[in-house]
């Protein structure tokens, strides 16, 4: 994400993208509105993010019994419930690779956001080690 003059921002991340989300939050103007949707493993990880009052946040703290499908459904539900999305909304998605595809597709097709408004990065991929995933991303970007 490189545009910081929008009126609305949406940041989606998980434990692997906490630092990136924090860095983006610091650049969002106090006059803007926004939503932060995060999946973390613990209250300790939750405490690593500083969320200013002008941004709304939804947390999923992963219980041991949650399935990948349940995580995906929670994300889809949260994204579907978002309002205030206008043509100048800026979106950051830093999640698991299949989640990035799912959420990016939603913003492009259902919300009709232009591709330039979306910064999407798969930080990891279920069932794949980091080296293999890095090679896959080079061959087939998200």
Residue frames relative to the residue before (quaternion, step in Angstrom):
aa qw qx qy qz dx dy dz
X 1.0000 0.0000 0.0000 0.0000 0.00 0.00 0.00
X 0.0249 -0.8327 0.5527 -0.0239 3.54 -0.74 1.05
X 0.6454 0.4941 -0.3305 0.4797 3.60 1.23 -0.10
X 0.0070 -0.8234 0.5656 -0.0467 3.56 -0.62 1.13
X 0.5505 0.5672 -0.4306 0.4358 3.54 1.00 0.90
X 0.3995 0.7106 -0.4758 0.3303 3.58 1.24 0.41
X 0.5167 -0.6357 0.4792 0.3153 3.54 -1.30 0.28
X 0.8031 0.1544 -0.0591 0.5725 3.58 1.18 -0.55
X 0.1049 -0.7924 0.6008 0.0127 3.55 -1.06 0.87
X 0.0935 -0.7592 0.6410 0.0628 3.54 -1.18 0.66
X 0.0475 -0.7960 0.6029 -0.0239 3.55 -0.72 1.13
X 0.0284 -0.7854 0.6183 -0.0114 3.57 -0.78 1.05
X 0.1665 0.8058 -0.5512 0.1383 3.54 -0.77 1.00
X 0.2528 -0.7277 0.6076 0.1931 3.51 -1.37 -0.06
X 0.8050 -0.2996 0.1994 0.4716 3.56 -1.29 -0.19
X 0.6795 0.5104 -0.2917 0.4389 3.59 1.05 -0.71
X 0.7592 0.3639 -0.2014 0.5007 3.60 1.17 -0.43
X 0.2649 0.7957 -0.5083 0.1957 3.60 1.21 0.34
X 0.6719 0.5012 -0.3136 0.4460 3.61 0.84 -0.91
X 0.6536 0.5041 -0.3153 0.4683 3.59 0.96 -0.82
X 0.6502 0.5083 -0.3187 0.4661 3.59 0.93 -0.87
X 0.6341 0.5252 -0.3279 0.4632 3.60 0.95 -0.84
X 0.6639 0.5059 -0.3071 0.4571 3.59 0.89 -0.90
X 0.6624 0.4933 -0.3066 0.4731 3.59 0.99 -0.78
X 0.6145 0.5542 -0.3450 0.4430 3.58 0.97 -0.83
X 0.6479 0.5382 -0.3175 0.4356 3.58 0.96 -0.85
X 0.7169 0.4514 -0.2473 0.4702 3.61 1.12 -0.60
X 0.5514 0.6041 -0.4067 0.4069 3.60 1.22 -0.24
X 0.4548 -0.7073 0.4638 0.2788 3.60 -0.72 1.02
X 0.5707 -0.6118 0.4343 0.3337 3.57 -1.12 0.69
X 0.6354 0.5345 -0.3271 0.4512 3.59 1.21 -0.39
X 0.6067 0.5548 -0.3480 0.4505 3.60 1.27 -0.23
X 0.3304 -0.6860 0.5988 0.2485 3.52 -1.35 0.26
X 0.0741 0.8268 -0.5561 0.0402 3.54 -1.19 0.24
X 0.2831 -0.7192 0.6109 0.1715 3.46 -1.43 0.24
X 0.1211 -0.7504 0.6474 0.0570 3.51 -1.07 0.86
X 0.0477 -0.7849 0.6176 -0.0162 3.57 -0.78 1.07
X 0.0209 0.8429 -0.5293 0.0942 3.55 -0.44 1.26
X 0.1766 -0.7266 0.6555 0.1057 3.51 -1.23 0.75
X 0.0696 0.8020 -0.5861 0.0914 3.58 -0.62 1.14
X 0.5378 -0.6478 0.4494 0.2988 3.55 -1.30 0.31
X 0.8294 0.0672 0.0171 0.5544 3.61 1.10 -0.52
X 0.6495 -0.4789 0.4203 0.4149 3.51 -1.37 0.17
X 0.5997 0.5673 -0.3581 0.4362 3.59 1.10 -0.66
X 0.6593 0.4765 -0.3102 0.4919 3.60 0.97 -0.79
X 0.6036 0.5618 -0.3481 0.4459 3.56 1.01 -0.77
X 0.6676 0.5209 -0.2913 0.4450 3.58 1.00 -0.86
X 0.5746 0.6077 -0.3746 0.4002 3.62 1.23 -0.30
X 0.6812 0.4467 -0.2846 0.5054 3.60 1.25 -0.32
X 0.2016 -0.7431 0.6269 0.1188 3.52 -1.05 0.85
X 0.0823 -0.8181 0.5691 -0.0051 3.58 -0.43 1.24
X 0.3169 -0.7570 0.5377 0.1932 3.61 -0.56 1.11
X 0.6833 -0.5387 0.3237 0.3717 3.56 -1.22 0.54
X 0.6719 0.5160 -0.3145 0.4282 3.62 1.06 -0.56
X 0.6690 0.4318 -0.3013 0.5245 3.59 1.30 0.08
X 0.3120 -0.7235 0.5864 0.1880 3.56 -1.01 0.86
X 0.1132 -0.8101 0.5730 0.0506 3.57 -1.00 0.75
X 0.1147 -0.7402 0.6594 0.0646 3.52 -1.20 0.78
X 0.1451 -0.8032 0.5765 0.0386 3.55 -0.85 1.04
X 0.0688 -0.7078 0.6965 0.0959 3.50 -1.25 0.62
X 0.1166 -0.7560 0.6421 0.0511 3.55 -0.58 1.20
X 0.4017 -0.7831 0.4297 0.2018 3.53 -0.39 1.29
X 0.2384 -0.7324 0.6170 0.1615 3.57 -0.73 1.03
X 0.6485 -0.5506 0.3490 0.3930 3.61 -1.11 0.56
X 0.7214 0.4824 -0.2537 0.4272 3.59 1.04 -0.71
X 0.4940 0.6828 -0.4370 0.3143 3.63 1.19 -0.14
X 0.3350 -0.7387 0.5520 0.1933 3.54 -1.03 0.82
X 0.6549 -0.4875 0.3936 0.4226 3.55 -1.28 0.27
X 0.6373 0.5356 -0.3200 0.4524 3.58 1.00 -0.83
X 0.6541 0.5059 -0.3124 0.4676 3.59 0.97 -0.80
X 0.6186 0.5262 -0.3394 0.4746 3.60 1.04 -0.73
X 0.6675 0.5057 -0.2953 0.4598 3.56 0.88 -0.98
X 0.6515 0.5129 -0.3116 0.4641 3.59 0.98 -0.84
X 0.6307 0.5270 -0.3309 0.4637 3.59 1.00 -0.81
X 0.6528 0.5118 -0.3065 0.4669 3.58 0.91 -0.92
X 0.6654 0.5091 -0.3013 0.4551 3.57 0.86 -1.00
X 0.6466 0.5189 -0.3162 0.4612 3.58 0.97 -0.83
X 0.6661 0.5041 -0.3039 0.4580 3.59 0.89 -0.90
X 0.6718 0.4917 -0.2956 0.4686 3.58 0.93 -0.87
X 0.6447 0.5255 -0.3163 0.4562 3.58 0.99 -0.81
X 0.6846 0.5021 -0.2749 0.4512 3.60 1.07 -0.73
X 0.5021 0.6729 -0.4290 0.3333 3.61 1.20 -0.29
X 0.0762 -0.7608 0.6410 0.0666 3.53 -1.14 0.72
X 0.6866 0.4757 -0.3602 0.4154 3.59 -1.28 -0.12
X 0.4358 0.6809 -0.4835 0.3358 3.59 1.13 0.44
X 0.0127 -0.7916 0.6098 -0.0376 3.54 -0.66 1.16
X 0.7233 -0.4597 0.2928 0.4240 3.55 -1.27 0.17
X 0.7175 0.4128 -0.2734 0.4900 3.63 1.15 -0.37
X 0.3439 0.7286 -0.5101 0.3012 3.60 1.23 0.37
X 0.2138 -0.7600 0.6035 0.1118 3.55 -1.04 0.86
X 0.1288 -0.8137 0.5665 0.0165 3.57 -0.87 1.02
X 0.0852 -0.7448 0.6596 0.0555 3.53 -1.11 0.84
X 0.0339 -0.7793 0.6258 -0.0038 3.58 -0.91 0.97
X 0.0945 0.7840 -0.6040 0.1077 3.58 -0.58 1.19
X 0.2997 0.7648 -0.4886 0.2940 3.54 0.30 1.34
X 0.7146 -0.3386 0.3509 0.5015 3.54 -1.32 -0.44
X 0.6632 -0.5819 0.3024 0.3607 3.60 -1.00 0.87
X 0.6955 0.4522 -0.2999 0.4710 3.63 0.82 -0.85
X 0.6176 0.5312 -0.3405 0.4695 3.59 1.12 -0.60
X 0.6067 0.5477 -0.3462 0.4606 3.57 1.05 -0.76
X 0.6618 0.5055 -0.3107 0.4582 3.59 0.86 -0.93
X 0.6621 0.5260 -0.2938 0.4457 3.57 0.91 -0.98
X 0.7230 0.4389 -0.2469 0.4730 3.58 0.78 -1.04
X 0.6282 0.5289 -0.3364 0.4609 3.59 0.97 -0.79
X 0.6418 0.5233 -0.3144 0.4641 3.58 0.95 -0.87
X 0.6242 0.5442 -0.3343 0.4500 3.58 0.99 -0.80
X 0.7012 0.4671 -0.2770 0.4619 3.58 0.82 -0.97
X 0.6740 0.4851 -0.3006 0.4690 3.58 1.03 -0.71
X 0.7858 0.3633 -0.1819 0.4663 3.58 0.78 -0.99
X 0.7559 0.3705 -0.2247 0.4907 3.61 0.73 -0.98
X 0.7692 0.3553 -0.1820 0.4990 3.60 0.94 -0.84
X 0.3307 -0.7975 0.4529 0.2224 3.57 1.33 -0.12
X 0.2980 0.7394 -0.5448 0.2601 3.59 1.00 0.77
X 0.4876 -0.6451 0.4869 0.3303 3.59 -1.05 0.64
X 0.6358 -0.5564 0.3831 0.3733 3.55 -1.13 0.66
X 0.6380 0.5524 -0.3297 0.4232 3.60 1.02 -0.76
X 0.6389 0.5345 -0.3224 0.4496 3.61 1.23 -0.37
X 0.7097 0.4405 -0.2324 0.4983 3.58 1.28 -0.22
X 0.0861 -0.7499 0.6550 0.0346 3.53 -0.90 1.03
X 0.0441 0.8340 -0.5415 0.0965 3.58 -0.37 1.24
X 0.0511 0.7948 -0.5993 0.0805 3.55 -0.83 1.05
X 0.2969 -0.7152 0.6052 0.1844 3.53 -0.89 0.96
X 0.2548 -0.7955 0.5349 0.1272 3.57 -0.56 1.15
X 0.7858 -0.0259 0.0271 0.6173 3.56 1.24 -0.44
X 0.2412 -0.7579 0.5880 0.1468 3.57 -1.32 0.21
X 0.5166 -0.6537 0.4587 0.3088 3.54 -0.84 1.02
X 0.8486 0.1850 -0.1460 0.4737 3.55 -0.99 0.94
X 0.6977 0.4251 -0.2595 0.5148 3.60 1.27 0.15
X 0.4149 -0.6931 0.5221 0.2736 3.57 -0.96 0.78
X 0.7045 -0.5086 0.3050 0.3897 3.57 -1.23 0.50
X 0.6628 0.5106 -0.3203 0.4442 3.62 0.90 -0.85
X 0.6671 0.4915 -0.3006 0.4723 3.57 0.89 -0.92
X 0.6516 0.5131 -0.3171 0.4600 3.57 0.94 -0.86
X 0.6263 0.5398 -0.3345 0.4521 3.60 0.98 -0.77
X 0.6619 0.4905 -0.2987 0.4817 3.56 0.98 -0.83
X 0.6404 0.5246 -0.3219 0.4594 3.59 1.00 -0.82
X 0.6454 0.5246 -0.3217 0.4525 3.60 0.98 -0.82
X 0.6346 0.5270 -0.3338 0.4561 3.59 1.05 -0.71
X 0.7058 0.4635 -0.2563 0.4704 3.55 0.99 -0.86
X 0.8053 0.0654 0.0109 0.5892 3.57 1.04 -0.83
X 0.1902 -0.8175 0.5325 0.1093 3.62 0.14 1.23
X 0.5797 -0.6052 0.4277 0.3389 3.53 -1.20 0.63
